[in-house]
Amino acid sequence: MDLELGGRVAVVTGASKGIGLAVVRALASEGATVVAGARNVDTLTELDGVDAVAVDLGTPDGPGQLIGEAIAGHGRVDVLVNNVGRVQPRLDGFLAVSDADFDASLQLNFFAAVRATRAAVADMLARGEGGAIVNVVSVNAFFQPDGVVADYGAAKAALLNLAKALAEELGPQGIRVNSVSPGQVATDLWLGDGGVAATVGAALGVQADTVREQAVAGIATGRFSTPEEVATLVALLASPRTGNVTGSNYVIDGGLVKTV
């Protein structure tokens, strides 16, 4: 199926690895010109159809800078994928999570998306040709909220709520806003050195593989999702083929969430 993304300009945040890199590749393979932002762009510089932009998206000016690069280089932004994020397991309980910890999580997991969206929407509205925004959220925004990632879950819940509000406001102008909520995904965030499995395993005195196996036990398919599977869903929501889909949240979790 042709997703009709040829000739469109897409911006992806947190684009250098994991889900972000998979999204960049998926959009580029569909003919979009992708402006890919991350602090380290080594994995992006050789990809066809991709402009790599080195930027710190956790700073107040970073997201706007990335959108500005896309507009300066290509004259427009048609698609924005807010993917950048980070999770730090909090293993010492709520009282050990400081205001600074919450602020750091909110800055990258929520405000980076707010700032990128603000800049992209300003361009979309000025051109009057609509656009698509896809937020990569998380099942932690709503499924069995976990104190180990309380600040991360709160930030992602805020992003999910904002997407619903913006879909309502911007729908009449042809700007669609949707979310994708992955469960566990086979990326460094979960499985890498310093990832969730390794961090939780070290705290419990067990191997990271044991933590992974325990996580898999709750998944109906018996495995983590792949970044490419998440990216396929993101690309579909970015496509004009789903032109009347907005304000929706699509869960990709292998059957982890058992209720609607």
ROMAR-182239 format. One line per field, with one value per atom (N, C-alpha, C): residue in three letters; chain; atom name; x, y, z. Coordinates in Angstrom, 1 decimal. Example, Ala and Ser with C-alpha at 12.3 -4.5 7.8 and 13.67 -1.06 7.14 Angstrom:
BEGIN
code ALA ALA ALA SER SER SER
unit A A A A A A
site N CA C N CA C
u 13.2 12.3 13.2 12.8 13.7 12.9
v -5.7 -4.5 -3.3 -2.2 -1.1 0.0
w 7.8 7.8 7.8 7.1 7.1 7.9
This chain:
BEGIN
code MET MET MET ASP ASP ASP LEU LEU LEU GLU GLU GLU LEU LEU LEU GLY GLY GLY GLY GLY GLY ARG ARG ARG VAL VAL VAL ALA ALA ALA VAL VAL VAL VAL VAL VAL THR THR THR GLY GLY GLY ALA ALA ALA SER SER SER LYS LYS LYS GLY GLY GLY ILE ILE ILE GLY GLY GLY LEU LEU LEU ALA ALA ALA VAL VAL VAL VAL VAL VAL ARG ARG ARG ALA ALA ALA LEU LEU LEU ALA ALA ALA SER SER SER GLU GLU GLU GLY GLY GLY ALA ALA ALA THR THR THR VAL VAL VAL VAL VAL VAL ALA ALA ALA GLY GLY GLY ALA ALA ALA ARG ARG ARG ASN ASN ASN VAL VAL VAL ASP ASP ASP THR THR THR LEU LEU LEU THR THR THR GLU GLU GLU LEU LEU LEU ASP ASP ASP GLY GLY GLY VAL VAL VAL ASP ASP ASP ALA ALA ALA VAL VAL VAL ALA ALA ALA VAL VAL VAL ASP ASP ASP LEU LEU LEU GLY GLY GLY THR THR THR PRO PRO PRO ASP ASP ASP GLY GLY GLY PRO PRO PRO GLY GLY GLY GLN GLN GLN LEU LEU LEU ILE ILE ILE GLY GLY GLY GLU GLU GLU ALA ALA ALA ILE ILE ILE ALA ALA ALA GLY GLY GLY HIS HIS HIS GLY GLY GLY ARG ARG ARG VAL VAL VAL ASP ASP ASP VAL VAL VAL LEU LEU LEU VAL VAL VAL ASN ASN ASN ASN ASN ASN VAL VAL VAL GLY GLY GLY ARG ARG ARG VAL VAL VAL GLN GLN GLN PRO PRO PRO ARG ARG ARG LEU LEU LEU ASP ASP ASP GLY GLY GLY PHE PHE PHE LEU LEU LEU ALA ALA ALA VAL VAL VAL SER SER SER ASP ASP ASP ALA ALA ALA ASP ASP ASP PHE PHE PHE ASP ASP ASP ALA ALA ALA SER SER SER LEU LEU LEU GLN GLN GLN LEU LEU LEU ASN ASN ASN PHE PHE PHE PHE PHE PHE ALA ALA ALA ALA ALA ALA VAL VAL VAL ARG ARG ARG ALA ALA ALA THR THR THR ARG ARG ARG ALA ALA ALA ALA ALA ALA VAL VAL VAL ALA ALA ALA ASP ASP ASP MET MET MET LEU LEU LEU ALA ALA ALA ARG ARG ARG GLY GLY GLY GLU GLU GLU GLY GLY GLY GLY GLY GLY ALA ALA ALA ILE ILE ILE VAL VAL VAL ASN ASN ASN VAL VAL VAL VAL VAL VAL SER SER SER VAL VAL VAL ASN ASN ASN ALA ALA ALA PHE PHE PHE PHE PHE PHE GLN GLN GLN PRO PRO PRO ASP ASP ASP GLY GLY GLY VAL VAL VAL VAL VAL VAL ALA ALA ALA ASP ASP ASP TYR TYR TYR GLY GLY GLY ALA ALA ALA ALA ALA ALA LYS LYS LYS ALA ALA ALA ALA ALA ALA LEU LEU LEU LEU LEU LEU ASN ASN ASN LEU LEU LEU ALA ALA ALA LYS LYS LYS ALA ALA ALA LEU LEU LEU ALA ALA ALA GLU GLU GLU GLU GLU GLU LEU LEU LEU GLY GLY GLY PRO PRO PRO GLN GLN GLN GLY GLY GLY ILE ILE ILE ARG ARG ARG VAL VAL VAL ASN ASN ASN SER SER SER VAL VAL VAL SER SER SER PRO PRO PRO GLY GLY GLY GLN GLN GLN VAL VAL VAL ALA ALA ALA THR THR THR ASP ASP ASP LEU LEU LEU TRP TRP TRP LEU LEU LEU GLY GLY GLY ASP ASP ASP GLY GLY GLY GLY GLY GLY VAL VAL VAL ALA ALA ALA ALA ALA ALA THR THR THR VAL VAL VAL GLY GLY GLY ALA ALA ALA ALA ALA ALA LEU LEU LEU GLY GLY GLY VAL VAL VAL GLN GLN GLN ALA ALA ALA ASP ASP ASP THR THR THR VAL VAL VAL ARG ARG ARG GLU GLU GLU GLN GLN GLN ALA ALA ALA VAL VAL VAL ALA ALA ALA GLY GLY GLY ILE ILE ILE ALA ALA ALA THR THR THR GLY GLY GLY ARG ARG ARG PHE PHE PHE SER SER SER THR THR THR PRO PRO PRO GLU GLU GLU GLU GLU GLU VAL VAL VAL ALA ALA ALA THR THR THR LEU LEU LEU VAL VAL VAL ALA ALA ALA LEU LEU LEU LEU LEU LEU ALA ALA ALA SER SER SER PRO PRO PRO ARG ARG ARG THR THR THR GLY GLY GLY ASN ASN ASN VAL VAL VAL THR THR THR GLY GLY GLY SER SER SER ASN ASN ASN TYR TYR TYR VAL VAL VAL ILE ILE ILE ASP ASP ASP GLY GLY GLY GLY GLY GLY LEU LEU LEU VAL VAL VAL LYS LYS LYS THR THR THR VAL VAL VAL
unit A A A A A A A A A A A A A A A A A A A A A A A A A A A A A A A A A A A A A A A A A A A A A A A A A A A A A A A A A A A A A A A A A A A A A A A A A A A A A A A A A A A A A A A A A A A A A A A A A A A A A A A A A A A A A A A A A A A A A A A A A A A A A A A A A A A A A A A A A A A A A A A A A A A A A A A A A A A A A A A A A A A A A A A A A A A A A A A A A A A A A A A A A A A A A A A A A A A A A A A A A A A A A A A A A A A A A A A A A A A A A A A A A A A A A A A A A A A A A A A A A A A A A A A A A A A A A A A A A A A A A A A A A A A A A A A A A A A A A A A A A A A A A A A A A A A A A A A A A A A A A A A A A A A A A A A A A A A A A A A A A A A A A A A A A A A A A A A A A A A A A A A A A A A A A A A A A A A A A A A A A A A A A A A A A A A A A A A A A A A A A A A A A A A A A A A A A A A A A A A A A A A A A A A A A A A A A A A A A A A A A A A A A A A A A A A A A A A A A A A A A A A A A A A A A A A A A A A A A A A A A A A A A A A A A A A A A A A A A A A A A A A A A A A A A A A A A A A A A A A A A A A A A A A A A A A A A A A A A A A A A A A A A A A A A A A A A A A A A A A A A A A A A A A A A A A A A A A A A A A A A A A A A A A A A A A A A A A A A A A A A A A A A A A A A A A A A A A A A A A A A A A A A A A A A A A A A A A A A A A A A A A A A A A A A A A A A A A A A A A A A A A A A A A A A A A A A A A A A A A A A A A A A A A A A A A A A A A A A A A A A A A A A A A A A A A A A A A A A A A A A A A A A A A A A A A A A A A A A A A A A A A A A A A A A A A A A A A A A A A A A A A A A A A A A A A A A A A A A A A A A A A A A A A A A A A A A A A A A A A A
site N CA C N CA C N CA C N CA C N CA C N CA C N CA C N CA C N CA C N CA C N CA C N CA C N CA C N CA C N CA C N CA C N CA C N CA C N CA C N CA C N CA C N CA C N CA C N CA C N CA C N CA C N CA C N CA C N CA C N CA C N CA C N CA C N CA C N CA C N CA C N CA C N CA C N CA C N CA C N CA C N CA C N CA C N CA C N CA C N CA C N CA C N CA C N CA C N CA C N CA C N CA C N CA C N CA C N CA C N CA C N CA C N CA C N CA C N CA C N CA C N CA C N CA C N CA C N CA C N CA C N CA C N CA C N CA C N CA C N CA C N CA C N CA C N CA C N CA C N CA C N CA C N CA C N CA C N CA C N CA C N CA C N CA C N CA C N CA C N CA C N CA C N CA C N CA C N CA C N CA C N CA C N CA C N CA C N CA C N CA C N CA C N CA C N CA C N CA C N CA C N CA C N CA C N CA C N CA C N CA C N CA C N CA C N CA C N CA C N CA C N CA C N CA C N CA C N CA C N CA C N CA C N CA C N CA C N CA C N CA C N CA C N CA C N CA C N CA C N CA C N CA C N CA C N CA C N CA C N CA C N CA C N CA C N CA C N CA C N CA C N CA C N CA C N CA C N CA C N CA C N CA C N CA C N CA C N CA C N CA C N CA C N CA C N CA C N CA C N CA C N CA C N CA C N CA C N CA C N CA C N CA C N CA C N CA C N CA C N CA C N CA C N CA C N CA C N CA C N CA C N CA C N CA C N CA C N CA C N CA C N CA C N CA C N CA C N CA C N CA C N CA C N CA C N CA C N CA C N CA C N CA C N CA C N CA C N CA C N CA C N CA C N CA C N CA C N CA C N CA C N CA C N CA C N CA C N CA C N CA C N CA C N CA C N CA C N CA C N CA C N CA C N CA C N CA C N CA C N CA C N CA C N CA C N CA C N CA C N CA C N CA C N CA C N CA C N CA C N CA C N CA C N CA C N CA C N CA C N CA C N CA C N CA C N CA C N CA C N CA C N CA C N CA C N CA C N CA C N CA C N CA C N CA C N CA C N CA C N CA C N CA C N CA C N CA C N CA C N CA C N CA C N CA C N CA C N CA C N CA C N CA C N CA C N CA C N CA C N CA C N CA C N CA C N CA C N CA C N CA C N CA C N CA C N CA C N CA C N CA C
u 0.8 0.0 0.9 0.6 1.3 0.6 1.5 1.0 0.8 1.1 1.0 1.8 3.0 3.9 5.0 5.0 6.0 5.9 7.0 7.0 6.7 6.3 6.0 7.2 7.2 8.4 8.0 8.7 8.4 9.6 9.3 10.2 10.1 11.2 11.2 12.1 11.7 12.5 13.0 14.2 14.7 15.0 15.6 15.6 16.8 17.8 19.0 19.0 18.1 18.1 16.7 16.5 15.3 14.1 13.0 11.8 12.0 12.7 12.9 13.6 14.6 15.4 14.5 13.7 12.8 11.8 11.3 10.3 10.9 12.2 12.9 13.0 13.4 13.6 12.2 11.2 9.9 9.3 9.4 8.9 9.8 11.1 11.9 11.6 11.4 11.1 9.8 8.9 7.6 7.7 8.9 9.2 9.1 8.9 9.0 10.4 10.6 11.9 11.8 12.8 12.8 13.8 13.5 14.4 14.4 15.6 15.7 16.6 16.0 16.8 17.2 18.4 18.9 20.2 20.7 21.9 23.1 23.0 24.1 23.5 24.0 23.3 24.2 25.1 26.0 25.2 24.1 23.4 22.5 22.4 21.5 22.1 23.4 24.0 24.1 24.0 24.2 22.8 21.7 20.4 19.9 19.4 18.9 17.6 17.4 16.2 16.1 17.2 17.2 18.2 17.7 18.6 18.7 20.0 20.2 20.6 19.9 20.2 20.6 21.8 22.3 21.7 20.9 20.2 19.8 19.9 19.5 18.0 17.1 15.7 15.2 16.0 15.7 15.8 16.3 16.5 15.3 15.0 13.8 13.8 15.0 15.1 15.3 15.7 16.0 14.9 13.7 12.6 12.3 12.2 11.9 13.0 14.3 15.4 15.3 14.9 14.7 13.6 12.5 11.4 11.9 12.6 13.1 14.1 14.9 15.8 15.0 13.9 13.0 12.4 11.9 11.3 12.3 13.5 14.5 15.0 15.1 15.7 14.6 13.4 12.4 11.1 11.0 9.9 8.6 8.6 7.3 7.6 6.6 6.5 5.1 5.0 3.8 3.4 4.5 4.3 5.3 4.9 5.7 5.5 6.6 6.6 7.3 6.6 7.2 7.6 8.8 9.3 10.3 11.0 12.1 11.5 12.3 11.9 13.0 12.9 13.8 13.1 13.4 12.9 14.0 13.9 14.9 14.1 14.3 13.6 13.9 12.9 13.0 12.8 13.9 13.8 13.8 13.8 13.8 12.5 11.5 10.2 9.9 8.6 8.2 8.9 9.2 9.8 11.2 11.8 13.2 13.2 12.0 11.9 11.7 12.7 12.7 11.9 11.7 11.1 12.0 13.3 14.2 14.0 13.8 13.6 12.4 11.3 10.0 10.2 10.9 11.1 11.9 13.0 13.8 13.0 12.1 11.3 10.3 9.7 8.7 9.3 10.5 11.2 11.4 11.8 12.1 10.9 10.1 9.0 7.7 7.6 6.4 6.7 7.6 7.7 8.5 9.3 10.0 8.9 7.9 6.8 5.9 5.7 4.9 5.6 6.9 7.6 7.7 8.0 8.0 6.7 5.6 4.3 3.9 4.2 3.9 4.5 5.8 6.5 5.9 5.6 5.1 3.7 2.9 1.5 1.4 2.3 2.4 2.6 3.5 3.8 2.6 2.0 0.9 -0.3 -0.6 -1.7 -1.5 -0.2 0.1 -0.1 0.2 0.1 -1.3 -2.1 -3.5 -3.7 -2.7 -2.8 -2.9 -3.1 -3.3 -1.9 -2.0 -0.8 -1.1 -0.1 -0.3 0.8 0.3 1.2 1.0 2.1 1.9 2.9 2.3 3.1 3.3 4.6 4.9 4.8 3.8 3.5 4.0 3.1 3.5 2.3 2.3 1.2 1.3 2.5 2.7 1.8 1.3 0.4 -0.9 -1.3 -2.7 -2.8 -1.8 -1.9 -1.2 -1.9 -1.3 -0.1 -0.4 0.7 1.7 2.9 4.0 4.8 4.9 5.7 7.2 7.7 9.1 9.3 8.3 8.4 7.4 7.1 6.0 6.1 7.3 7.5 7.4 7.9 7.8 6.3 5.6 4.2 3.4 3.7 2.9 3.2 4.4 4.7 4.0 4.0 3.4 1.9 1.3 -0.2 -0.5 0.3 0.1 0.1 1.1 1.2 0.0 -0.5 -1.7 -2.9 -3.0 -4.2 -4.1 -2.9 -2.7 -3.0 -2.7 -3.0 -4.5 -5.2 -6.7 -7.2 -6.7 -7.2 -6.8 -5.6 -5.2 -5.9 -6.3 -7.1 -8.4 -9.0 -10.3 -10.1 -9.1 -8.9 -8.5 -7.6 -7.0 -7.7 -8.6 -9.3 -9.9 -10.6 -11.2 -10.3 -9.0 -8.0 -7.2 -7.7 -7.1 -5.8 -5.6 -4.4 -4.8 -4.3 -4.6 -3.6 -4.0 -3.1 -3.5 -2.6 -2.8 -1.6 -1.9 -0.8 -0.7 0.5 0.8 1.4 0.9 1.3 1.9 3.2 3.9 3.9 3.9 4.3 5.8 6.3 7.7 8.2 9.2 9.8 11.3 11.7 13.1 14.1 14.3 15.2 16.2 17.2 18.1 17.4 16.3 15.6 15.2 14.8 14.5 15.6 16.4 17.3 18.8 19.1 20.5 21.1 22.5 23.2 22.6 22.2 21.6 20.1 19.5 18.1 17.3 16.0 15.1 15.4 15.6 15.9 17.1 18.2 19.5 19.4 18.7 18.6 17.8 16.6 15.8 16.4 17.1 17.8 18.9 19.6 20.7 20.1 19.0 18.4 17.9 17.4 16.8 17.8 19.0 20.0 19.8 19.2 18.9 19.5 19.6 20.1 19.0 19.5 18.6 17.7 18.2 17.4 16.2 16.4 15.3 14.2 14.6 13.6 12.8 13.6 12.9 12.0 12.4 11.5 10.2 10.4 9.2 8.2 8.8 8.0 7.3 8.0 7.4 6.3 6.3 5.3 3.9 3.8 2.5 2.0 2.8 2.5 1.9 0.7 0.0 0.8 1.5 2.3 3.6 4.0 5.2 6.5 6.4 7.6 7.4 8.5 8.4 8.1 7.5 7.3 8.7 8.8 10.0 9.8 10.9 10.8 10.1 10.4 9.8 8.3 7.8 6.3 5.7 6.3 5.8 5.9 7.0 7.2 6.2 5.8 4.7 3.4 3.1 1.8 2.0 3.1 3.4 3.2 3.8 3.8 2.4 1.6 0.2 -0.6 -0.4 -1.1 -0.6 0.6 1.1 0.6 0.0 -0.4 -1.7 -1.9 -3.3 -4.3 -3.8 -4.7 -5.6 -5.1 -5.9 -6.4 -6.8 -7.1 -8.3 -9.1 -10.2 -10.0 -8.7 -8.4 -7.6 -8.2 -7.6 -8.1 -7.3 -7.6 -7.6 -7.0 -7.0 -5.6 -5.7 -4.5 -4.4 -3.4 -3.3 -2.2 -2.7 -1.8 -1.2 0.2 0.9 1.7 1.2 1.8 1.8 1.5 1.4 0.4 -0.7 -1.7 -1.5 -0.6 -0.3 -1.5 -2.1 -3.3 -4.5 -5.2 -6.2 -7.6 -7.7 -9.0 -9.0 -10.2 -10.3 -10.0
v -1.2 0.0 1.3 2.2 3.5 4.4 4.8 5.7 7.1 7.4 8.8 9.8 9.4 10.3 10.9 10.5 11.1 12.6 13.3 14.7 15.5 14.8 15.4 15.5 16.5 16.8 16.4 15.4 14.9 15.2 15.6 15.8 14.8 14.2 13.1 13.5 13.5 13.8 12.5 12.6 11.4 10.3 10.7 9.9 9.0 9.0 8.3 6.8 6.3 4.9 4.4 3.1 2.6 2.9 3.3 3.6 4.7 5.8 6.9 6.6 5.8 5.5 4.6 3.7 2.9 3.8 4.8 5.7 6.5 7.0 7.7 6.8 5.6 4.7 4.4 4.2 3.9 5.0 6.2 7.4 7.7 7.5 7.7 6.7 5.5 4.4 4.7 5.5 5.8 7.1 7.6 8.8 10.1 10.1 11.4 11.9 13.2 13.8 14.0 13.4 13.3 14.2 15.1 15.9 15.2 14.6 13.8 14.5 14.7 15.4 14.5 14.6 13.9 14.6 14.3 14.8 14.2 12.9 12.3 11.7 12.2 11.8 10.9 10.2 9.3 8.2 7.7 6.7 7.2 8.5 9.1 9.7 10.0 10.8 10.1 8.8 8.1 7.6 8.0 7.5 8.4 7.8 8.5 9.2 10.4 11.1 11.7 11.7 12.1 13.2 14.3 15.4 15.2 15.0 14.8 16.1 16.4 17.7 17.3 17.8 17.6 18.6 18.2 19.2 18.5 19.4 18.9 19.2 18.3 18.5 18.7 18.5 18.8 20.2 21.0 22.5 23.2 24.4 25.2 25.5 25.7 26.2 25.0 23.8 22.7 22.3 22.0 21.6 22.6 23.9 25.0 25.1 24.9 24.9 23.8 22.6 21.5 21.8 22.3 22.7 23.8 24.7 25.8 25.3 24.3 23.7 23.1 22.4 21.8 22.8 23.9 25.0 25.7 26.0 26.6 25.8 24.5 23.6 23.2 23.1 22.4 23.2 24.3 25.2 24.9 23.8 23.3 22.2 21.9 20.7 20.1 18.9 18.2 17.2 16.6 15.6 15.8 15.7 15.8 14.5 13.8 12.6 13.0 13.1 13.4 12.1 11.7 10.4 10.6 11.7 11.7 11.5 10.7 10.4 9.6 9.6 8.8 8.4 7.2 6.8 6.4 6.8 6.4 5.7 4.4 3.7 4.3 4.6 5.2 4.0 3.5 2.3 2.5 3.8 4.1 4.7 4.6 5.1 6.5 6.9 8.3 9.4 9.2 10.2 10.5 9.6 9.9 10.5 10.7 11.4 12.9 13.7 15.1 15.9 17.1 18.0 18.1 18.1 18.1 16.9 15.7 14.5 14.6 15.1 15.2 16.2 17.3 18.4 17.8 17.1 16.5 15.6 14.8 13.9 14.6 15.6 16.4 17.2 17.7 18.5 17.7 16.4 15.6 14.9 14.3 13.5 14.2 15.5 16.3 17.6 18.4 19.8 19.8 18.8 18.8 18.6 17.8 17.6 18.8 19.5 20.7 21.7 21.9 22.9 22.6 21.4 21.0 21.1 20.7 20.9 22.3 23.2 24.6 25.2 24.8 25.4 24.8 23.5 22.8 23.3 23.4 23.9 25.3 26.2 27.5 27.5 26.6 26.5 25.9 24.9 24.2 25.2 25.9 26.9 28.0 28.5 29.5 29.1 27.9 27.4 26.9 26.6 26.2 24.9 24.0 22.8 21.5 21.8 20.7 20.1 18.9 18.2 17.1 16.3 15.2 15.2 15.0 14.9 13.6 12.8 11.6 11.6 11.3 11.3 9.8 9.5 8.2 8.3 7.7 7.8 6.5 5.9 4.6 4.1 2.8 2.2 2.7 3.2 3.7 4.9 5.5 6.7 6.3 5.0 4.6 3.2 2.3 0.9 0.6 0.2 -0.1 0.8 2.1 3.1 2.5 2.6 1.9 3.0 2.9 3.9 3.9 2.8 2.8 3.8 4.1 5.1 6.2 6.6 7.5 8.8 9.4 10.7 10.5 9.4 9.1 8.9 8.1 7.9 9.1 10.0 11.3 12.1 12.2 13.0 12.5 11.2 10.6 10.7 10.6 10.9 12.3 13.2 14.6 14.8 14.1 14.2 13.6 12.5 11.8 12.7 13.4 14.3 15.5 16.0 17.2 16.8 15.6 15.2 15.2 14.7 14.7 16.1 17.1 18.4 19.1 18.9 19.5 18.9 17.6 17.1 17.8 18.1 18.8 20.2 20.9 22.3 22.4 21.5 21.7 20.9 20.0 19.2 20.1 21.2 22.0 22.6 22.7 23.2 22.1 20.9 19.7 19.2 19.5 19.0 17.9 16.7 15.5 15.3 14.9 14.6 13.2 12.3 10.9 10.5 9.4 8.9 7.4 6.9 5.5 5.1 4.1 3.8 2.4 2.3 0.9 0.4 -0.9 -1.6 -1.8 -2.9 -3.2 -3.3 -2.6 -2.7 -3.1 -3.9 -4.4 -3.3 -2.3 -1.2 -1.1 -0.2 0.0 0.5 1.2 1.8 0.6 -0.5 -1.7 -2.6 -2.9 -4.1 -3.7 -2.4 -2.0 -1.9 -1.7 -1.4 -0.2 -0.3 0.8 1.0 0.0 0.1 -0.4 -0.5 -0.9 -2.3 -3.2 -4.6 -4.7 -4.0 -4.1 -3.3 -2.2 -1.4 -2.1 -2.6 -3.3 -4.6 -5.3 -6.5 -6.3 -5.2 -4.9 -4.6 -3.9 -3.5 -4.8 -5.7 -6.9 -8.1 -7.9 -8.9 -10.1 -9.8 -10.8 -10.4 -11.3 -10.9 -10.1 -9.3 -8.5 -9.4 -10.6 -11.6 -12.1 -12.2 -12.6 -11.6 -10.3 -9.2 -9.2 -9.4 -9.5 -10.6 -11.8 -12.9 -12.7 -12.1 -11.8 -10.8 -9.8 -8.9 -9.6 -10.5 -11.2 -12.1 -12.6 -13.5 -12.9 -11.5 -10.9 -10.5 -10.8 -10.4 -11.6 -11.4 -12.5 -13.2 -12.4 -12.9 -13.5 -13.3 -13.9 -13.2 -12.0 -11.3 -9.8 -9.0 -7.6 -7.2 -6.0 -5.5 -5.1 -5.0 -4.5 -3.0 -2.3 -0.9 -0.7 -1.6 -1.6 -1.7 -2.5 -2.7 -1.4 -0.7 0.6 1.6 1.6 2.6 2.4 1.2 1.0 1.6 1.5 2.2 3.7 4.2 5.7 6.1 5.4 5.9 5.8 4.9 4.8 6.0 6.4 7.5 8.8 8.9 10.1 10.2 9.1 9.1 9.7 10.3 10.8 9.7 8.4 7.3 7.2 7.7 7.7 9.2 9.8 11.3 11.7 10.7 11.1 10.4 10.1 9.5 10.6 11.1 12.0 11.9 12.3 12.2 10.7 9.8 8.4 8.0 7.0 6.4 4.9 4.5 3.1 2.4 1.3 0.6 -0.6 -0.7 -1.8 -2.5 -3.6 -4.1 -5.6 -6.3 -7.7 -8.3 -7.6 -8.1 -7.9 -7.0 -6.8 -6.2 -5.2 -4.6 -5.5 -6.0 -7.0 -6.3 -5.0 -4.4 -3.2 -2.8 -1.7 -0.4
w 0.0 0.0 0.0 -0.9 -0.9 0.1 1.1 2.2 1.8 0.5 0.0 0.7 1.2 1.9 1.0 -0.3 -1.2 -1.3 -1.2 -1.3 0.0 1.0 2.3 3.2 4.0 4.9 6.3 6.9 8.2 9.2 10.4 11.4 12.5 12.9 13.9 15.0 16.2 17.4 18.0 18.7 19.3 18.2 17.1 15.9 15.7 16.6 16.4 16.7 17.4 17.8 18.1 18.3 18.8 17.9 18.5 17.8 16.9 17.3 16.5 15.2 15.2 14.0 13.1 13.7 12.9 12.2 12.9 12.3 11.1 11.3 10.2 9.0 9.2 8.1 7.4 8.2 7.6 6.8 7.3 6.6 5.3 5.4 4.2 3.2 3.6 2.6 1.9 2.5 1.9 1.0 0.9 0.0 0.7 2.0 2.7 2.8 2.9 3.3 4.8 5.5 6.9 7.5 8.4 9.2 10.5 10.9 12.0 13.1 14.3 15.3 16.5 16.9 18.1 18.5 19.7 20.2 19.4 19.1 18.3 17.1 15.9 14.6 13.8 14.4 13.6 12.9 13.4 12.8 11.6 11.5 10.6 9.3 9.4 8.3 7.0 6.9 5.6 5.1 5.7 5.2 4.1 3.0 1.9 2.3 1.9 2.1 3.5 4.3 5.7 5.9 6.5 6.9 8.4 8.9 10.3 10.9 12.1 12.8 14.2 14.6 15.9 16.8 17.8 18.7 20.0 21.0 22.4 22.6 22.4 22.5 23.9 24.9 26.3 26.7 25.8 26.1 25.6 26.2 25.7 24.3 23.7 22.3 21.3 21.8 20.9 20.0 20.4 19.5 18.4 18.8 17.9 16.8 17.3 16.4 15.3 15.7 14.8 13.8 14.2 13.3 12.3 12.9 12.1 11.0 11.3 10.3 9.2 9.5 8.5 7.6 8.2 7.4 6.5 7.1 6.3 5.1 5.4 4.3 3.3 3.7 2.8 2.7 3.4 3.3 4.0 4.7 5.3 6.3 7.1 7.9 7.7 7.2 7.0 8.1 8.7 9.7 10.8 12.0 13.2 14.0 14.3 15.2 16.4 17.5 18.8 19.5 19.3 19.8 21.0 21.1 22.1 23.5 24.2 25.6 26.3 27.6 28.5 29.7 30.2 31.5 32.4 33.7 34.7 35.8 36.0 37.1 38.4 39.2 40.6 41.6 42.1 42.9 44.4 44.9 46.3 46.8 46.0 46.4 46.1 46.3 45.9 46.7 47.9 48.7 48.2 47.5 47.0 45.6 45.1 43.7 44.0 43.6 43.9 42.9 43.2 42.2 40.9 41.1 40.0 39.1 39.8 39.0 38.1 38.7 38.0 36.9 37.2 36.2 35.0 35.3 34.2 33.3 33.9 33.1 32.3 32.9 32.2 31.0 31.2 30.2 28.9 29.0 27.8 27.3 28.2 27.8 27.5 28.0 27.7 27.0 27.7 27.1 25.8 25.5 24.2 23.1 23.4 22.4 22.4 23.5 23.5 22.6 22.8 22.0 20.6 20.2 18.8 18.2 18.9 18.3 18.1 19.1 18.9 17.7 17.4 16.3 15.0 15.0 13.8 13.4 14.4 14.2 13.7 14.2 13.6 12.1 11.7 10.2 9.5 10.1 9.4 9.3 10.3 10.2 9.2 9.2 8.3 6.8 6.5 5.1 4.8 5.8 5.6 4.8 4.9 4.2 5.1 6.4 7.3 7.7 8.3 8.7 9.7 10.1 11.0 12.0 13.3 14.4 15.1 15.3 16.0 17.2 18.4 19.6 20.0 20.3 20.9 22.4 22.9 24.3 25.0 25.8 26.5 27.2 27.4 28.2 29.7 30.1 31.4 31.7 30.6 30.8 31.4 31.3 31.8 32.3 32.0 32.4 33.7 34.7 36.0 36.3 36.5 36.8 37.8 37.5 38.3 39.0 40.3 41.1 40.7 40.1 39.7 38.5 37.8 36.7 36.8 38.0 38.3 37.5 37.5 36.8 35.3 34.8 33.3 33.0 33.8 33.5 33.5 34.5 34.6 33.4 32.9 31.8 30.5 30.4 29.2 29.3 30.5 30.6 30.2 30.6 30.2 28.7 28.0 26.6 25.9 26.4 25.9 26.0 27.1 27.3 26.4 26.2 25.4 23.9 23.5 22.1 21.9 22.9 22.7 22.6 23.4 23.4 22.1 21.6 20.3 19.1 19.2 18.1 18.0 19.1 19.1 18.5 19.0 18.6 17.1 16.6 15.3 14.2 14.6 13.6 12.5 12.8 11.8 10.8 11.2 10.3 9.5 9.6 8.9 9.5 10.8 11.5 12.4 12.1 12.9 14.0 15.2 16.3 16.9 16.8 17.3 18.1 18.9 19.8 19.5 19.8 19.8 21.1 21.8 23.1 23.1 23.0 23.0 24.5 24.6 25.8 25.7 26.2 26.1 24.7 24.3 23.0 23.1 22.2 22.2 21.8 22.7 22.4 23.6 23.5 24.6 25.8 25.7 26.8 27.8 27.2 28.0 28.2 27.1 27.2 27.1 26.9 26.8 28.2 28.2 29.4 30.1 31.3 32.0 31.7 30.9 30.6 31.8 31.6 32.7 33.2 32.4 32.8 33.7 33.2 33.9 35.2 35.2 36.4 37.5 37.1 38.1 38.5 37.6 38.0 39.0 38.8 39.8 41.1 41.2 42.5 43.2 42.4 43.0 43.2 42.7 42.8 41.8 40.7 39.6 38.3 37.4 36.0 35.3 34.3 33.5 32.7 32.3 31.5 32.4 33.7 34.5 34.5 34.6 34.6 33.3 32.2 30.9 30.8 31.3 31.2 32.0 33.1 34.0 33.2 32.5 31.7 30.6 29.9 28.8 29.2 30.5 31.0 30.9 31.0 31.0 29.6 28.6 27.2 26.5 25.9 25.3 24.1 23.4 22.3 22.7 24.0 24.5 24.0 23.6 23.2 23.2 23.2 23.1 21.7 21.5 20.2 19.6 18.3 17.7 17.3 17.3 16.9 15.5 14.6 13.3 13.3 14.2 14.3 14.8 15.8 16.2 15.1 14.4 13.3 12.2 11.9 10.9 11.3 12.6 13.1 13.0 13.4 13.3 11.9 10.9 9.5 9.0 9.4 9.0 9.5 10.7 11.3 10.7 10.2 9.5 8.1 7.6 6.2 5.9 4.8 4.4 4.3 4.2 4.1 5.4 6.5 7.7 8.0 7.0 7.0 7.9 8.4 9.3 10.7 10.9 12.3 13.0 14.1 15.0 16.4 17.4 18.8 19.3 18.5 18.9 19.5 20.3 20.9 20.6 19.8 19.4 20.3 20.9 21.8 21.0 21.1 20.6 21.7 22.2 23.4 23.5 22.4 22.4 23.3 23.6 24.4 25.9 26.3 27.7 28.4 27.8 28.4 28.1 29.1 28.9 28.8 29.1 29.2 28.2 27.8 26.8 27.5
